[in-house]
Amino acid sequence: MNKHKAIRHQDRSDFSITQWAALFGLAIFFLYLPYQQGLFNGFSDSFEVPIYEALLFVFAVFLIALVYMARNLQYDRLEFLFGIGMLLLPFIYWISSFQAVSYHNAVMMVFIYGSYAAFFLTALSLVSTNATRLAAEILVFLSGYAIIIVGLLAATGQVSINASIWFTSNTYRLTSIFQYSNTYAGLLLAFFLCATFAAVNTKRMIVAWFHAFMLVPIWISLMLTYSRGALVLVPVLVLIILIFLRLDKQIAYVVTLMVSVIASFIILNPFTDNYIDIAKRVMPKSDDEDPYILPFRDPAVLKGWLILLAASLVVALCVWAIRAAQPWLEQRLTRWEKRGYAPFILPSIGVVLGVLASITLFGTGVAGKILPQSIADRIANINFRQHSVLERITFYRDALKLSADYPLIGAGGGGWSALYEQYQNNPYISRQAHSYFFQTLVEIGWIGLILLIALIGGVFLYYLHHYWRERMEQPRHFVFFILAFSILVHSLIDFDMSFVYIGALVFFSMGVLAAVYRDTIRLDRLSVLNKVRWRYLYPLFLAIMAATFFIQVFQEYAANGFYRQSIEMAVKEQRPLNELLVPLDQAIANSPAHPTYAYTKIDWLMQAYKATADPLYAEQAKEQIQRILSVEPYNRQIILAKYRNLKDLQEYKDAVAVLEEGISKFQWDIRFYEAAVMEYAVNGKTIYSDDPDTAQNYWNRGLELYGEVLRRMDMLKSLPEEQLQRRSFNVTPFLRQAVGQIYYSLGQYEEAANILQPLKNINLNDQYVRIGIRYYLASLHQLGQSDVKLLNRLLEADENEKMELDALLQTTE
C-alpha cells in the first residue's frame, strides 16, 4: 500500500448522463418520499407500504447509478474498500435472519440496509466532483428545510398532517412529518448546526442569507419539540465542531449561533403563546373529528409568520455584518492560527461560559422569566433522575441482557420488538430500544455492531484526518460531517435511525465523506482488478443484488395489495369467506412469513368455526398457527390465537401449556396470568372427581402464578419514584375471582373470602365479578357468615345467580 500526499480530488472532465440521472433520482427520494411519516419502520404492517414504495424506487435508481459506477470504479482506491465495508451490513442482517425471532421483520431490515448500501455506494461513486458535491449539498439542505417549513405550516395551522402536533404531558410538541418529536428534534439539531456553518462559510452572500434566514425557524421549531435530549447535546456538538474550524470561523460560528438563539428567545414567548392557541383550535377534539386548517389571512396565522419573518430578517442582517467583519478578523488572527493549540482556545472558553450560563439561567430562575413557562419547566427538569433518562437506562440494561443470549449475530431485525418483554424488569412498553447502537446490538450482535462502528469510525476518522490538512481553507463538504455526526450522536439516545429517511440521510452523507479523499491512497495490490476482464464483476454482483432486492420487495408490496383487497372485501363488501380467502391466500403465498396476513386468516377461520361448528375450519386454523409460529414464535397475537384454537378443539392441556409459554415470553402481561390461573381453577374443578392429584397440581400451579404476580408487584415498589410504570400490573378482578375459586375448591374458605372481598365495591354487571361474588358468598356461608345486602345486589344484577349459588353450595356439602 502506497500512501500519497493528501490532495484535492480532481474533477473528472467527462459529463455523465447516468451520474446526473441517478442524482436526480435521489433528489426525488429526499424531496418527495419522506412525507409518509419519515418512512418509519415500526415493525408493523401499517408502516410497510410507504417503505416498500421507497425501496422499489431506490433500487431502481441504484441500477442506473451502477452504469456510471461500472465505467469509473477504481479497485485500487478506497472507494472499493469502503463499499465492501458498507455491503457487510446488509450481509450480516441476512445472516442473522436465519436465527431471527421474527423472520419477516428480519427480512425487512435486510431490505432497508440494502437501501442504505445503495445510498452510500451511490454517493461514494457519483458524488465525485465539485459540481456533484454542490448538488448533493443543495439537495440535502432543501430536503431538510422543506420538512422544517412543513412543520411550521403545521404549527400555524396551514397544513393538516396526522399527529404533526403531539399533545402529551399537557404540552403541544411539534413533530412535523415524523409524528415523534424527539426524532424531529434530532433532525432540527443537525440542520441548525449545518445551516450555521453554511451561513458563515459559503462564498456567495445570497446563499449565506438563505441559510441565515432559516436559523430562527429551525431553533424555534427545536424549542417547540420540547426535547431535552437535543438541547443537552447542542453545546456538546458545538464544541466538537469548533475544533475543526479555523479560529476566525470559530468566532463567526459562535456569534452566529448566539445571535440566532437570542433572536429566537426574544420572540419565543409570543410565538409559543400564539402556537398553543392555534394548536387548540386546529387539533381534533376526538378521533372522529378532522383537523381544522386556518386560512392564511387568519390574524393568528399572520401574527406567527410576521414574528418569524422579523426575527429571521434581523439574524440575516447580523450574519451579513459578521461575514463583512470576517476578512478583518482573519487577518488579525493569522499569527494565532499558527499555534498548535489555537483550535482549542474557543472551545475551552466555551465550556467555562456554558457552565456559568447554565448556572445563571437555571440556578437563579432567570430561565423562567425569558422562556415560556412550559418550556422553562421542561428544561429545568433536565437531570439524571427524570423518567425518560431512567427508562432509557432500563432499556439499555435489558438490551445487554438480551444480547447475552444472542451474542454473535443477534436475534435478527426486529429482535428488540419481539423479545424485549421477556427481558424487561418492569412493564414498560417500547417497541424501540431508544438507541440506534443498542438496538443494532440486539439485532445483529457484537459482530454486526463492531462492523457498524468500524464503518462509521473508519469513514469519519479517514475524512477528518485528511480534512485537518486543509482545515484552513474550510472546505464546504464539512457540512456532511456535521449532519451525519449530529444525527448519529442524537441516535445514541433515541430511535432516529428507525426512520428510513433519517438513515438514508446519514448513509448518503457518509458516502459523500468517504468520496472526498478517496483518491489519496492507492492499493496497488488491487490494481489487477482494474483490468477489463475483472472490472465488471463487482458492478455485476451489485446489479444482481439490486435486482434481487427489487423483485423481493415488489413481491412483499404485491402481497400487501392482496391483503388490503381482502380486508376491503370483508369490511365494505362483506363477501363470503371462500371469496375473502382468495386474495388473502395470494398475500400469504407472496409473503408466507408475514404474521398479520396469517393471523387474519386464522381469525377468519375461527369465526367460521364458531358460526358453523365445522371442525374443519378449526383444523385449518391450527395448521396456519403451527406454520406461522415456526417463523414468528414471539408474536403475541398468534400465541393467543393458538390458545383459543386449542380451547375450541377441547385440547385443554395443550391450551394451558400455551398460556405458560406466553407467561415466559411476556412476563409482565397480566392477561396471560389471568387466563392461566382461570384455566387451572376451572380445569382442576372439572377433573377433580376423576383425578384429584392432577387437580391438586393444577390448583397449586395457579396459586404459584398468583404468588408470582404478587412478587412482581413488590418488585415495582423498588422502582425510582421518577420512573413511570407505563403499563398496569396488578391483581385484577378477573384474576382475583380465579384465585378465589381455587381457594374455595381447596377448602380454604377464609383465604377465598379475603381475596374476593374487594369485588364487593365493583359494578356487578361484569359476569366475572358476579362469579367472584358468588364464590365470596359461598365462602362466607362455609364460615358461618352471610351478607344479605350483597346477595340482594347480586340477584338484582342477575336473578339466575340464586340457582348458581345454590348449586355451588351443594357441591361442597
C-alpha positions in Angstrom: 0.0 0.0 0.0 1.5 3.3 -1.0 0.4 6.5 0.7 0.4 9.7 -1.3 0.3 13.2 -0.1 -3.3 14.3 0.6 -4.6 16.1 -2.5 -7.9 17.5 -3.6 -9.9 15.2 -5.6 -9.7 16.4 -9.2 -12.9 16.9 -11.1 -13.5 14.4 -13.9 -13.9 16.3 -17.2 -16.5 14.0 -18.7 -20.2 14.7 -18.2 -22.2 11.6 -17.5 -26.0 11.4 -18.0 -26.3 8.4 -15.8 -24.4 10.2 -13.0 -26.8 13.1 -13.0 -29.9 10.9 -13.7 -29.1 8.9 -10.6 -28.6 12.1 -8.5 -31.9 13.4 -9.8 -33.5 10.1 -8.7 -32.1 10.7 -5.2 -33.4 14.2 -5.3 -36.9 12.8 -5.8 -36.4 10.5 -2.9 -35.2 13.2 -0.4 -37.7 15.8 -1.6 -40.9 13.8 -2.1 -40.8 10.4 -0.3 -40.2 11.4 3.4 -43.7 12.8 3.8 -45.0 9.4 4.7 -44.1 9.7 8.4 -40.4 9.8 7.6 -40.7 6.2 6.3 -40.8 5.0 9.9 -40.1 1.3 10.4 -42.3 0.4 13.3 -42.3 -3.4 12.6 -45.9 -3.3 11.8 -47.8 -3.8 8.6 -49.4 -0.3 9.0 -45.9 1.2 8.3 -44.8 -1.0 5.5 -46.4 0.2 2.3 -44.6 3.6 2.1 -41.3 1.8 2.9 -41.8 -0.7 0.1 -42.6 2.0 -2.4 -39.5 4.0 -1.4 -37.3 0.9 -1.6 -38.5 0.0 -5.0 -37.6 3.5 -6.2 -34.2 3.4 -4.5 -33.2 0.1 -6.0 -34.3 1.3 -9.5 -32.2 4.4 -9.1 -29.3 2.4 -7.9 -29.4 0.3 -11.1 -29.0 3.5 -13.0 -26.1 4.5 -10.8 -24.3 1.2 -11.4 -23.9 2.1 -15.1 -21.7 5.0 -14.1 -20.0 3.0 -11.4 -19.1 0.2 -13.8 -17.3 2.6 -16.1 -15.5 4.6 -13.4 -14.8 2.3 -10.5 -11.1 2.0 -9.5 -10.4 -1.0 -7.4 -7.1 0.3 -6.1 -8.8 3.3 -4.4 -10.6 3.4 -1.0 -13.9 3.6 -2.9 -13.8 -0.2 -3.3 -12.9 -0.9 0.4 -15.4 1.5 1.8 -18.0 -0.1 -0.5 -17.2 -3.6 0.7 -17.4 -2.4 4.3 -20.9 -1.0 3.7 -22.1 -4.2 2.0 -21.2 -6.2 5.1 -24.0 -4.6 7.0 -27.0 -5.9 4.9 -25.0 -9.2 4.7 -24.8 -9.6 8.4 -28.5 -8.8 8.7 -29.1 -11.5 6.1 -27.0 -14.0 8.1 -28.8 -13.1 11.4 -32.2 -13.6 9.7 -31.5 -17.4 9.7 -31.9 -17.4 13.5 -34.3 -14.5 13.7 -37.0 -14.4 16.3 -39.2 -12.6 13.8 -38.3 -13.7 10.3 -40.5 -11.2 8.5 -39.0 -8.2 10.4 -35.5 -9.6 9.9 -36.0 -9.7 6.1 -37.4 -6.1 6.2 -34.2 -5.0 7.9 -32.2 -6.7 5.2 -34.1 -4.7 2.6 -33.7 -1.4 4.5 -29.9 -1.9 4.9 -29.7 -2.9 1.3 -31.2 0.5 0.5 -28.7 2.2 2.9 -25.9 0.5 1.0 -27.4 1.9 -2.2 -27.3 5.4 -0.8 -23.8 5.0 0.5 -22.4 3.5 -2.7 -24.2 5.9 -5.0 -22.7 8.9 -3.0 -19.3 7.2 -2.8 -19.2 6.7 -6.6 -21.2 9.6 -8.1 -20.6 12.5 -5.8 -17.0 12.7 -7.0 -16.7 16.3 -8.4 -17.2 19.8 -7.0 -20.3 20.1 -9.1 -21.9 16.9 -7.8 -20.9 17.7 -4.2 -22.6 21.1 -4.6 -25.7 19.4 -6.0 -25.7 16.9 -3.1 -25.3 19.7 -0.6 -28.2 21.7 -2.1 -30.3 18.5 -2.2 -29.8 17.7 1.5 -30.4 21.3 2.6 -33.6 21.6 0.5 -34.9 18.3 1.9 -34.3 19.3 5.5 -35.6 22.9 5.1 -38.8 21.7 3.3 -39.6 19.4 6.3 -38.9 22.3 8.7 -41.2 24.6 6.7 -43.9 22.0 6.6 -43.6 21.7 10.4 -44.0 25.4 10.8 -47.0 25.3 8.5 -48.5 22.7 10.8 -47.6 24.9 13.8 -49.5 27.8 12.3 -52.5 25.7 11.2 -51.7 25.9 7.5 -51.4 22.2 6.7 -53.0 19.2 8.2 -50.7 16.3 8.9 -51.6 13.5 11.2 -50.0 14.0 14.7 -47.8 16.8 13.4 -48.5 18.4 16.8 -48.3 15.8 19.5 -50.3 16.6 22.7 -48.6 14.9 25.7 -47.9 15.8 29.3 -50.1 18.9 28.8 -47.7 20.3 26.1 -48.2 20.7 22.4 -45.0 19.1 21.0 -44.2 19.8 17.3 -43.3 16.7 15.3 -43.6 17.9 11.7 -43.9 14.8 9.4 -42.4 12.3 11.9 -45.2 12.0 14.5 -42.4 11.8 17.1 -41.0 15.0 18.5 -37.6 13.7 19.6 -36.6 12.5 16.2 -37.7 15.8 14.7 -35.6 17.5 17.3 -32.6 15.4 16.3 -33.1 16.5 12.7 -33.5 20.1 13.7 -30.4 20.0 15.8 -28.3 18.7 12.9 -29.7 21.2 10.4 -29.3 24.1 12.8 -25.6 23.3 13.2 -25.2 22.7 9.4 -27.1 25.9 8.5 -24.9 28.0 10.8 -21.8 26.5 9.2 -23.1 27.2 5.7 -24.1 30.8 6.7 -20.6 31.7 7.8 -18.6 29.6 5.3 -20.4 29.8 1.9 -18.8 32.1 -0.6 -21.9 33.8 -2.0 -23.7 36.2 0.2 -27.2 35.4 -1.1 -26.7 31.7 -0.2 -25.4 32.8 3.2 -28.6 34.9 3.7 -30.7 31.9 2.7 -29.2 29.8 5.4 -29.2 32.6 7.9 -32.8 33.2 7.2 -33.6 29.6 8.3 -31.8 29.7 11.6 -34.6 31.3 13.7 -37.3 29.0 12.3 -35.1 26.0 13.0 -34.4 27.0 16.6 -38.0 28.0 17.3 -39.1 24.6 15.9 -36.5 22.9 18.1 -37.8 24.6 21.2 -41.4 23.6 20.3 -40.4 19.9 20.2 -39.7 20.2 24.0 -36.9 17.7 23.5 -34.5 17.9 26.4 -32.1 15.4 25.0 -31.5 17.5 21.9 -30.9 20.7 23.9 -28.4 19.0 26.1 -26.5 17.9 23.0 -26.3 21.3 21.4 -23.3 22.6 23.4 -21.5 19.3 23.2 -21.8 19.2 19.4 -20.9 22.8 19.0 -17.7 22.3 21.0 -16.7 19.3 18.8 -17.5 21.2 15.6 -15.5 24.2 16.7 -12.3 22.2 17.0 -12.4 21.6 13.2 -12.9 25.3 12.3 -10.3 28.0 11.7 -10.1 30.4 14.6 -11.9 33.3 12.8 -14.6 30.9 11.6 -15.0 29.6 15.2 -15.7 33.2 16.3 -18.1 33.8 13.4 -19.8 30.4 14.0 -20.3 31.1 17.7 -21.5 34.6 17.2 -24.0 33.5 14.6 -25.3 30.8 16.9 -25.7 33.3 19.7 -27.4 35.8 17.6 -29.8 33.2 16.3 -30.6 31.8 19.7 -31.0 35.3 21.3 -33.3 36.4 18.5 -35.3 33.2 18.9 -35.7 33.6 22.6 -36.9 37.2 22.2 -39.8 36.1 20.1 -40.2 32.7 21.8 -42.9 33.8 24.3 -45.3 35.5 21.9 -44.7 32.9 19.2 -45.3 30.0 21.7 -48.5 31.5 23.0 -49.7 32.0 19.5 -48.7 28.5 18.6 -50.6 27.0 21.5 -53.7 29.0 20.7 -53.6 27.8 17.1 -53.0 24.2 18.2 -56.1 24.3 20.5 -58.1 25.5 17.5 -56.9 23.1 14.8 -56.3 19.8 16.7 -59.2 17.4 16.6 -61.1 17.1 19.9 -61.9 13.4 19.2 -60.9 10.6 16.8 -64.0 11.2 14.7 -63.2 14.9 14.1 -61.0 16.1 11.3 -58.2 18.6 11.9 -59.1 22.2 11.0 -57.0 24.3 8.6 -56.7 28.0 9.2 -56.7 30.4 6.2 -53.5 32.4 5.8 -55.4 35.7 6.4 -56.3 34.5 9.9 -54.9 37.0 12.4 -53.1 34.3 14.5 -51.5 32.8 11.3 -50.3 36.3 10.1 -49.0 37.1 13.6 -47.0 33.9 13.8 -45.4 34.3 10.4 -44.7 38.0 10.9 -42.9 37.3 14.2 -40.7 34.7 12.5 -40.1 36.9 9.5 -39.0 39.8 11.6 -36.6 37.8 13.7 -35.2 36.0 10.6 -34.5 39.3 8.9 -32.6 40.6 11.9 -30.5 37.5 12.0 -29.8 37.7 8.3 -28.6 41.3 8.7 -26.4 40.3 11.6 -24.9 37.4 9.5 -24.2 40.0 6.8 -22.3 42.1 9.4 -20.5 39.0 10.7 -19.4 38.0 7.3 -18.3 41.6 6.4 -16.0 41.5 9.5 -14.5 38.1 8.7 -11.7 39.3 6.4 -10.5 41.8 9.1 -10.9 39.1 11.8 -9.0 36.6 9.7 -6.1 39.0 9.2 -5.9 39.8 12.9 -5.9 36.2 14.0 -3.3 35.0 11.4 -0.5 34.7 14.0 -2.7 32.8 16.4 -3.6 30.3 13.8 0.0 29.1 13.6 -0.1 27.9 17.1 -0.9 24.3 17.7 -3.4 24.9 20.5 -5.3 27.6 18.5 -8.3 25.3 17.6 -8.9 24.5 21.3 -8.9 28.1 22.7 -12.5 29.0 21.9 -13.9 25.5 22.8 -12.2 25.7 26.2 -13.6 29.2 26.8 -17.0 27.9 25.7 -17.0 25.1 28.3 -16.5 27.6 31.1 -19.0 30.1 29.7 -21.5 27.3 29.1 -21.3 26.1 32.7 -21.7 29.7 34.0 -24.6 30.3 31.6 -26.4 27.2 32.8 -26.0 28.1 36.4 -27.2 31.6 35.7 -30.2 30.5 33.7 -31.5 27.6 35.7 -29.9 28.1 39.1 -31.3 31.6 39.6 -34.6 31.3 37.9 -33.8 33.6 35.0 -34.9 30.9 32.5 -38.5 31.2 33.8 -38.5 34.9 33.1 -37.2 34.7 29.5 -38.7 31.4 28.3 -42.4 30.3 28.0 -43.3 28.6 31.3 -43.9 25.2 29.7 -40.5 25.2 28.1 -38.7 26.6 31.1 -40.3 23.9 33.3 -39.3 21.1 31.0 -35.7 22.4 30.7 -35.4 22.9 34.4 -36.3 19.2 34.9 -33.2 18.1 33.0 -31.4 15.7 35.3 -30.4 12.1 35.5 -33.4 11.2 37.7 -36.1 12.2 35.2 -38.3 9.4 33.9 -37.0 9.5 30.3 -33.4 9.0 31.5 -34.3 6.3 33.9 -36.4 4.5 31.3 -33.6 4.6 28.7 -31.1 3.2 31.2 -33.5 0.4 31.8 -33.8 -0.2 28.0 -30.1 -0.4 27.6 -29.6 -2.8 30.5 -32.3 -5.0 29.1 -30.7 -4.8 25.7 -27.5 -6.1 27.2 -29.3 -8.9 28.9 -31.0 -9.8 25.7 -27.8 -9.7 23.7 -26.1 -12.1 26.1 -28.4 -14.8 24.8 -27.8 -13.8 21.1 -24.2 -12.5 21.4 -22.6 -13.0 18.0 -25.0 -12.3 15.2 -28.0 -11.2 17.2 -31.7 -12.0 17.2 -32.3 -10.6 13.7 -34.0 -7.4 12.5 -36.9 -6.6 14.8 -35.3 -8.6 17.6 -35.9 -6.0 20.3 -39.5 -5.5 19.3 -40.1 -9.3 19.6 -38.1 -10.1 22.7 -37.9 -7.1 25.0 -40.9 -8.2 27.1 -39.1 -11.4 28.0 -36.1 -9.5 29.4 -37.7 -6.3 30.8 -37.6 -5.6 34.6 -40.8 -3.6 34.7 -43.9 -3.4 32.5 -42.9 -0.6 30.1 -44.0 -0.6 26.5 -41.4 0.3 23.9 -41.0 -1.4 20.6 -37.9 0.6 20.0 -34.7 0.4 22.2 -34.3 4.2 22.1 -30.7 3.8 20.9 -29.6 3.0 17.5 -26.5 1.2 18.7 -28.2 -0.9 21.4 -30.9 -1.8 19.0 -28.3 -2.8 16.4 -26.5 -4.9 19.1 -29.8 -6.8 19.7 -30.5 -7.3 16.0 -27.0 -8.3 14.6 -25.0 -9.0 17.7 -21.5 -7.9 18.6 -20.1 -8.9 15.2 -22.6 -6.6 13.5 -22.2 -3.8 15.9 -18.5 -3.9 15.6 -18.8 -3.8 11.8 -21.1 -0.8 12.0 -18.9 1.1 14.4 -15.8 0.2 12.3 -17.5 1.6 9.1 -18.7 4.8 10.8 -15.5 5.3 12.6 -13.4 4.4 9.6 -15.2 6.9 7.4 -15.2 9.7 10.0 -11.5 9.2 11.0 -10.2 9.0 7.5 -12.2 12.0 6.4 -11.2 14.1 9.4 -7.5 13.1 9.1 -7.3 14.5 5.6 -9.7 17.4 6.3 -7.4 18.6 9.0 -4.7 19.2 6.5 -6.8 21.7 4.6 -8.8 22.9 7.6 -7.5 26.5 7.0 -9.4 26.6 3.7 -12.6 25.4 5.4 -14.0 23.2 2.5 -17.8 23.2 2.4 -18.1 19.4 2.3 -17.5 19.5 6.1 -21.3 20.1 6.3 -21.9 16.5 5.6 -19.8 15.5 8.6 -21.8 17.9 10.8 -25.1 16.4 9.5 -24.2 12.7 9.8 -22.3 13.1 13.1 -25.0 15.1 14.8 -27.8 12.7 13.9 -25.7 9.7 15.0 -24.9 11.3 18.3 -28.5 12.0 18.9 -29.4 8.5 17.9 -27.3 7.3 20.8 -30.3 8.2 23.0 -33.2 7.8 20.6 -34.5 5.8 17.7 -33.9 8.3 14.9 -32.4 5.7 12.6 -35.7 3.7 12.7 -36.9 6.3 10.2 -35.7 5.2 6.8 -35.4 8.8 5.7 -33.1 9.6 8.5 -31.0 6.5 7.9 -30.8 7.3 4.2 -29.7 10.9 5.0 -26.9 9.6 7.3 -25.5 6.9 5.0 -25.7 9.2 2.0 -23.7 11.8 3.9 -21.2 9.2 5.0 -20.9 8.2 1.3 -20.1 11.7 0.4 -17.5 12.0 3.2 -15.9 8.7 2.0 -15.7 10.0 -1.5 -14.0 13.3 -0.8 -10.5 12.0 -0.2 -10.8 8.5 -1.6 -8.0 9.1 -4.2 -5.4 9.9 -1.5 -4.4 6.3 -1.1 -3.6 3.7 -3.7 -3.9 0.0 -3.1 -1.5 -1.3 -5.7 -2.3 -5.0 -5.0 -5.9 -4.5 -6.1 -4.9 -2.7 -9.3 -5.1 -6.0 -11.2 -8.9 -5.8 -10.7 -9.0 -2.7 -12.9 -8.3 -4.8 -15.9 -11.2 -5.2 -18.3 -11.9 -8.9 -17.7 -12.3 -8.3 -13.9 -13.6 -4.8 -13.5 -17.3 -5.6 -14.3 -17.6 -8.5 -11.8 -18.2 -6.2 -8.8 -20.8 -4.0 -10.5 -22.5 -7.1 -12.0 -22.7 -8.5 -8.5 -24.3 -5.3 -7.2 -26.7 -5.3 -10.1 -27.8 -8.8 -9.3 -28.2 -7.9 -5.7 -30.2 -4.8 -6.5 -32.4 -6.6 -8.9 -33.0 -9.4 -6.4 -33.9 -6.8 -3.7 -36.2 -5.1 -6.2 -38.0 -8.3 -7.0 -38.4 -9.4 -3.4 -39.6 -6.0 -2.2 -42.1 -5.9 -5.1 -43.3 -9.4 -4.0 -43.9 -8.0 -0.5 -45.6 -4.9 -1.9 -47.9 -7.1 -4.1 -48.7 -9.2 -1.0 -49.8 -6.1 0.9 -52.0 -5.2 -2.1 -53.7 -8.6 -2.0 -54.2 -8.3 1.8 -55.7 -4.8 1.6 -58.0 -6.1 -1.1 -59.2 -8.9 1.1 -59.8 -6.5 4.0 -61.8 -4.2 1.8 -63.9 -7.1 0.5 -64.6 -8.1 4.1 -65.4 -4.7 5.5 -67.0 -2.8 2.7 -68.4 -5.6 0.5 -69.0 -8.3 3.2 -68.2 -11.1 0.9 -68.4 -14.8 2.0 -65.4 -16.5 3.4 -64.5 -18.5 0.4 -64.2 -15.3 -1.7 -62.2 -13.5 1.0 -59.6 -16.2 1.2 -58.7 -16.0 -2.5 -56.8 -12.6 -2.2 -55.7 -13.4 1.3 -54.1 -16.7 0.2 -52.4 -14.8 -2.6 -51.0 -12.4 0.0 -49.7 -15.3 2.1 -48.3 -17.0 -0.9 -46.3 -13.9 -1.7 -45.3 -13.3 1.9 -45.6 -16.5 3.8 -43.8 -15.2 6.9 -46.0 -12.2 7.4 -47.7 -12.5 10.8 -50.6 -10.1 10.0 -51.7 -12.0 6.9 -51.5 -15.3 8.7 -53.3 -14.0 11.8 -56.1 -12.6 9.7 -56.7 -16.0 8.0 -56.6 -17.7 11.4 -59.1 -15.3 12.8 -61.5 -15.7 9.9 -61.3 -19.4 10.0 -62.1 -19.4 13.8 -65.0 -17.1 13.2 -66.3 -19.6 10.6 -65.8 -22.4 13.1 -67.8 -20.6 15.8 -70.6 -19.8 13.2 -70.8 -23.3 11.7 -69.3 -25.7 14.4 -67.5 -27.4 11.4 -64.2 -28.7 12.9 -62.5 -28.4 9.5 -62.2 -24.7 10.0 -60.6 -25.1 13.4 -58.1 -27.7 12.0 -57.2 -25.4 9.1 -56.6 -22.6 11.6 -54.4 -24.9 13.7 -52.3 -25.7 10.6 -51.9 -22.0 9.9 -50.9 -21.3 13.5 -48.3 -24.1 13.5 -46.8 -22.8 10.3 -46.6 -19.1 11.2 -45.3 -19.8 14.7 -42.2 -21.6 13.2 -41.1 -18.1 12.0 -42.9 -15.9 14.5 -42.6 -17.7 17.9 -42.8 -14.4 19.9 -45.9 -12.9 18.2 -48.4 -12.3 21.0 -51.5 -12.4 18.7 -50.5 -15.7 17.2 -49.8 -17.2 20.7 -53.2 -16.1 21.9 -54.8 -17.4 18.7 -53.2 -20.8 19.4 -54.6 -20.8 22.9 -58.1 -20.0 21.7 -57.9 -22.6 18.9 -56.8 -25.4 21.3 -59.7 -24.5 23.6 -62.2 -24.7 20.8 -60.7 -28.1 19.9 -61.1 -29.0 23.6 -57.4 -29.7 23.9 -57.2 -28.1 27.3 -53.9 -29.4 28.5 -52.1 -28.0 25.4 -54.1 -24.8 25.8 -52.7 -24.3 29.3 -49.2 -25.1 28.1 -49.6 -22.2 25.6 -50.5 -19.8 28.4 -47.4 -20.9 30.3 -45.4 -20.2 27.2 -47.0 -16.8 27.0 -46.1 -16.1 30.6 -42.4 -17.0 30.0 -42.3 -14.7 26.9 -44.4 -11.8 28.2 -43.6 -11.8 31.9 -45.4 -8.5 32.6 -48.6 -9.1 30.7 -51.2 -9.7 33.4 -53.6 -11.1 30.8 -51.6 -14.3 30.5 -51.6 -14.8 34.3 -55.3 -14.2 34.4 -56.1 -16.7 31.7 -53.7 -19.3 33.1 -54.9 -19.1 36.7 -58.5 -19.3 35.4 -57.8 -22.4 33.4 -56.1 -24.1 36.3 -59.1 -23.2 38.5 -61.7 -24.4 36.1 -59.9 -27.5 34.8 -58.9 -28.6 38.3 -62.6 -28.5 39.3 -63.6 -30.4 36.2 -61.2 -33.3 36.7 -61.2 -33.4 40.5 -63.6 -36.3 40.8 -61.7 -38.5 38.3 -58.1 -37.3 39.1 -57.8 -35.4 42.3 -54.0 -35.5 42.3 -53.8 -33.7 38.9 -56.5 -31.3 40.0 -54.4 -30.5 43.1 -51.4 -29.9 40.9 -53.4 -27.5 38.8 -54.6 -25.5 41.8 -51.1 -25.4 43.3 -49.7 -24.1 40.0 -52.5 -21.5 39.8 -51.6 -20.2 43.3 -47.9 -20.2 42.3 -48.7 -17.9 39.4 -50.7 -15.7 41.8 -47.7 -15.6 44.1 -45.5 -14.6 41.1 -47.9 -11.7 40.4 -47.5 -10.5 44.0 -43.7 -10.9 43.8 -43.6 -8.8 40.7 -45.8 -6.2 42.2 -43.3 -5.9 45.1 -40.5 -5.5 42.6 -42.3 -2.5 41.1 -42.3 -0.8 44.5 -38.5 -0.6 44.2 -38.7 1.5 41.0 -37.5 5.1 41.4 -40.3 7.5 42.1 -39.5 9.4 38.9 -39.7 6.3 36.7 -43.1 5.7 35.2 -44.5 2.2 35.2 -46.4 2.8 31.9 -48.4 -0.4 31.9 -50.6 -1.7 34.8 -49.6 -4.8 36.6 -51.9 -5.5 39.5 -54.3 -8.2 40.8 -57.3 -7.6 38.5 -60.9 -8.5 39.4 -60.6 -11.4 36.8 -57.5 -12.8 38.5 -59.0 -12.2 41.9 -62.1 -14.3 41.2 -60.0 -17.1 39.6 -57.7 -17.3 42.7 -60.8 -17.2 44.9 -62.2 -20.2 43.1 -59.0 -22.1 43.7 -59.0 -21.3 47.4 -62.7 -22.3 47.6 -62.0 -25.6 45.8 -59.2 -26.3 48.3 -61.5 -25.7 51.2 -59.5 -22.6 52.3 -62.7 -20.5 52.7 -61.2 -17.8 54.8 -58.4 -17.1 52.2 -61.1 -17.2 49.5 -63.3 -14.7 51.3 -60.3 -12.4 51.9 -59.2 -12.2 48.3 -62.8 -11.9 46.9 -64.0 -9.3 49.4 -62.7 -6.2 47.3 -65.1 -7.3 44.5 -67.9 -6.0 46.6 -67.0 -2.5 45.5 -67.1 -3.2 41.8 -70.1 -3.0 39.4 -71.8 -6.4 39.3 -72.8 -6.0 35.6 -69.5 -7.8 34.8 -70.0 -11.5 34.5 -66.7 -12.4 36.1 -67.2 -10.1 39.0 -70.6 -11.8 39.7 -68.8 -15.2 39.7 -66.3 -13.8 42.2 -69.2 -12.5 44.4 -70.9 -15.9 44.1 -67.8 -17.6 45.5 -67.4 -15.0 48.1 -70.9 -15.5 49.4 -70.4 -19.3 49.3 -67.1 -18.9 51.3 -69.0 -16.8 53.9 -71.6 -19.5 54.2 -69.0 -22.1 54.8 -67.5 -19.9 57.5 -71.0 -19.5 59.1 -71.4 -15.9 58.0 -73.6 -14.0 55.5 -74.0 -10.7 53.6 -77.7 -10.2 52.8 -77.2 -6.8 51.2 -74.6 -8.2 48.8 -76.7 -11.2 48.0 -79.6 -8.9 47.1 -77.3 -6.8 44.9 -76.2 -10.0 43.1 -79.7 -11.2 42.5 -80.7 -7.7 41.2 -77.8 -7.9 38.7 -78.8 -11.5 37.6 -81.6 -13.5 39.1 -80.1 -16.7 37.8 -77.3 -16.3 40.4 -79.6 -17.7 43.1 -79.6 -21.1 41.3 -75.8 -20.9 40.6 -75.0 -20.1 44.2 -77.2 -23.0 45.5 -75.6 -25.4 43.1 -72.1 -24.3 44.3 -73.1 -24.8 47.9 -74.4 -28.2 47.2 -71.2 -29.4 45.6 -69.3 -28.6 48.8 -71.7 -30.1 51.3 
